[in-house]
Amino acid sequence: MTKRNKIIYWISTIWLASGMLSTGTLQLFKMKAEGAVAPPGVYGITRLGYPVYFLTILGIWKILGVVALLIPKFPLLKEWAYAGFFFAMSGAVFSHIASGHSMSEMFPSLLLLILTVISWYFRPADRKIISVYQYSHGQEFGPPKTATERHGNHDAVGA
């Protein structure tokens, strides 16, 4: 991984973690976000048409997702956290659109969505899942084999 990519990864991941942790905390404790453009609390969630208890669910999962992203190892858990962030933030963006909100109200959700994609894309190899497909097809042992080599039917060759 290049130094540039590492810097992009860590800056986007720290911004993402900060944003998710702060909004998750506000949502979990149903706090007021004074001066926020699009309040993530009770006022904001009811304005989007969702029940208030949805804040508790979002808050818990956002905080757990931040923990999953920042702890070492556990690449599958990180994939789930990225997927959860992507679904939550894309859902928030579309909820704002469906509710007829302005771009300024949609911006925090859109920013967190973009940071999720950037952080996921630039994550280091040790934070990625190794594809099972590549190992289940013998690709780790060199070039692909012919059908007769793969099935052990060597007598059929040249017959």
C-alpha positions as CSV (number, residue, x, y, z in Angstrom):
1,M,0.0,0.0,0.0
2,T,1.4,3.4,-1.0
3,K,1.9,6.1,1.6
4,R,-0.7,8.3,-0.3
5,N,-3.3,5.5,0.0
6,K,-2.6,5.0,3.7
7,I,-3.0,8.7,4.3
8,I,-6.3,8.8,2.4
9,Y,-7.5,5.7,4.3
10,W,-6.7,7.0,7.8
11,I,-8.1,10.5,7.2
12,S,-11.3,9.2,5.7
13,T,-11.6,6.5,8.4
14,I,-11.0,8.9,11.3
15,W,-13.6,11.4,9.9
16,L,-16.0,8.6,9.3
17,A,-15.5,7.2,12.8
18,S,-15.8,10.7,14.4
19,G,-19.0,11.4,12.5
20,M,-20.6,8.0,13.2
21,L,-19.6,8.2,16.9
22,S,-20.9,11.7,17.4
23,T,-24.2,11.1,15.6
24,G,-24.6,7.6,17.2
25,T,-24.1,9.1,20.7
26,L,-26.6,11.8,20.0
27,Q,-29.1,9.3,18.7
28,L,-28.6,6.8,21.5
29,F,-29.1,9.3,24.2
30,K,-31.7,11.3,22.2
31,M,-29.7,14.5,22.8
32,K,-30.4,17.8,21.0
33,A,-27.9,18.8,18.3
34,E,-27.8,22.6,18.9
35,G,-27.1,24.5,15.6
36,A,-27.0,21.3,13.5
37,V,-28.2,21.7,9.9
38,A,-30.0,18.3,9.9
39,P,-30.4,17.3,13.6
40,P,-29.8,13.6,14.1
41,G,-32.0,13.5,17.2
42,V,-35.7,13.2,17.9
43,Y,-36.7,16.2,15.8
44,G,-34.7,15.0,12.8
45,I,-35.9,11.4,12.9
46,T,-39.6,12.3,13.3
47,R,-39.3,14.9,10.5
48,L,-38.2,12.1,8.3
49,G,-41.2,10.0,9.3
50,Y,-39.5,7.4,11.4
51,P,-40.4,6.4,15.0
52,V,-38.3,7.7,17.9
53,Y,-37.2,4.2,18.9
54,F,-35.3,4.0,15.6
55,L,-32.7,6.4,17.2
56,T,-31.7,3.7,19.8
57,I,-31.2,1.1,17.0
58,L,-29.1,3.5,14.9
59,G,-27.1,4.8,17.8
60,I,-26.1,1.4,19.1
61,W,-25.2,0.1,15.6
62,K,-23.2,3.2,14.7
63,I,-21.1,3.0,17.9
64,L,-20.5,-0.7,17.5
65,G,-19.6,-0.1,13.8
66,V,-17.0,2.5,14.8
67,V,-15.4,0.0,17.3
68,A,-15.4,-2.7,14.5
69,L,-13.6,-0.3,12.1
70,L,-10.9,0.8,14.5
71,I,-9.9,-2.4,16.2
72,P,-7.2,-4.5,14.5
73,K,-8.0,-7.8,12.8
74,F,-11.6,-9.1,12.2
75,P,-11.9,-8.2,8.5
76,L,-15.3,-9.8,8.2
77,L,-16.6,-7.7,11.0
78,K,-15.2,-4.6,9.3
79,E,-17.1,-5.5,6.1
80,W,-20.3,-5.7,8.0
81,A,-19.6,-2.3,9.6
82,Y,-19.0,-0.8,6.2
83,A,-22.1,-2.4,4.8
84,G,-24.2,-1.1,7.8
85,F,-22.8,2.4,7.4
86,F,-23.5,2.3,3.7
87,F,-27.1,1.2,4.1
88,A,-27.7,3.6,7.0
89,M,-26.3,6.7,5.2
90,S,-27.7,5.9,1.8
91,G,-31.1,5.4,3.5
92,A,-30.7,8.7,5.2
93,V,-29.9,10.5,1.9
94,F,-32.9,8.9,0.2
95,S,-35.1,9.7,3.2
96,H,-34.1,13.4,3.0
97,I,-34.8,13.3,-0.8
98,A,-38.2,11.7,-0.3
99,S,-39.1,14.2,2.4
100,G,-38.2,17.1,0.1
101,H,-35.4,18.4,2.2
102,S,-32.7,20.8,0.9
103,M,-29.2,19.8,0.0
104,S,-27.9,21.5,3.1
105,E,-30.0,19.1,5.3
106,M,-28.9,16.1,3.2
107,F,-25.2,17.1,3.3
108,P,-24.1,15.4,6.6
109,S,-25.6,12.1,5.5
110,L,-24.1,12.4,2.1
111,L,-20.7,13.3,3.5
112,L,-20.7,10.2,5.8
113,L,-21.8,8.0,2.8
114,I,-18.9,9.3,0.7
115,L,-16.4,8.8,3.6
116,T,-17.7,5.3,4.0
117,V,-17.0,4.5,0.4
118,I,-13.6,6.1,0.4
119,S,-12.5,4.4,3.7
120,W,-13.7,1.0,2.3
121,Y,-12.0,1.5,-1.0
122,F,-8.6,2.5,0.4
123,R,-8.5,0.0,3.3
124,P,-5.2,-1.9,3.7
125,A,-5.0,-5.6,2.7
126,D,-5.0,-6.8,6.3
127,R,-8.4,-5.2,6.7
128,K,-9.9,-7.0,3.7
129,I,-11.5,-10.4,3.4
130,I,-9.6,-12.9,1.3
131,S,-11.9,-14.4,-1.4
132,V,-12.9,-18.0,-0.7
133,Y,-13.5,-18.4,-4.5
134,Q,-9.8,-18.0,-5.3
135,Y,-8.8,-20.8,-2.9
136,S,-11.6,-23.1,-3.9
137,H,-10.6,-23.3,-7.5
138,G,-6.9,-24.1,-7.1
139,Q,-5.7,-20.6,-8.2
140,E,-3.2,-20.3,-5.3
141,F,-1.1,-23.1,-6.9
142,G,-0.2,-21.4,-10.2
143,P,-1.9,-21.2,-13.6
144,P,-5.3,-22.9,-14.2
145,K,-5.1,-26.5,-15.1
146,T,-6.7,-28.2,-18.1
147,A,-9.8,-30.3,-17.5
148,T,-7.9,-33.6,-17.6
149,E,-5.2,-32.3,-15.2
150,R,-7.9,-31.0,-12.8
151,H,-9.8,-34.3,-12.7
152,G,-6.8,-36.6,-12.6
153,N,-7.8,-38.4,-15.9
154,H,-4.2,-38.5,-17.3
155,D,-4.9,-41.7,-19.2
156,A,-7.3,-39.9,-21.5
157,V,-4.5,-37.6,-22.7
158,G,-3.1,-38.9,-26.0
159,A,-5.5,-41.8,-26.3
